Amino acid sequence: MKRKIEELSYKEFKAIVPEKTDLVFLPVGTLEAHGGGAPLGTDIIIPFDLACELAERLNGLVAPPVPYGLTHSLYPYPGSLSLSEDTFRKLIKDIILGFKKNGIKRVVILNGHGGNTRALTGVLQEAGREINVISIDWWILVKDVTREVFGEGGGHAGCDEVSMVYATREDLINPELFEPGDEFEYRQGFYAVPFPGSVILYGGEGSPVFDREKAREYRERVLDYLEQFLRKVFEGWGRV
């Protein structure tokens, strides 16, 4: 079965939803700087990849990704874009309710960007009155997997994000462009625009790792974790 909604004719969509599936994955990200080694679209590439794989495992459809989000402290870096929060919230809500109109009963938002989190929470509080919906910040949910594979936590443009892109799009990772000066540790007590580094470390951890084999291992373990987590979510929804 074809999974990407944009590749279906309307007659194919009608035959699939909701008889064969009532589940859709919506990847959401933004365009912003990700150090010297990773692409501007890292926060789009990762959730779209996850959505395509999880849709196969969990019998869902994949919506076209939302590539524009809420970029804050990295907005001044070249190539970074941002929507206003009001525009973003209205966009996501309209998409979710559009799914409902078309017979979808479950929506999984795979969010690739921390700057979107607060706004998505607000949207879900409204849209969740009409449809079952969950938003997942993948890098936070799988933080234990990150520590198990890399021996440390992740970071912005760090070992977790770089590896997830590296596993499937090696052509987009440029280790030679990464410089230690790209890194800056986040600390509570300050806020700067632009942030002083395009690779953001947390607690001194999360430097990018350019290891293809470890990247593939990490991606597979992330997918396994998310699959099992979502199965439990769907079971819980079934009891509501």
Secondary structure, 3 states (H helix, E strand, C coil): CCCEHHHCCHHHHHHHCCCCCCEEEEEECCCCCCCCCCCCCHHHHHHHHHHHHHHHHHCCEECCCECCCCCCCCCCCCCCCCCCHHHHHHHHHHHHHHHHHCCCCEEEEEECCHHHHHHHHHHHHHHCCCCEEEEEEHHHHCHHHHHHHHCCCCCECCHHHHHHHHHHCHHHCCHHHCCHHHEEEECCCCCCCCCCCCEEEECCECCCCCCHHHHHHHHHHHHHHHHHHHHHHHHHHHCC
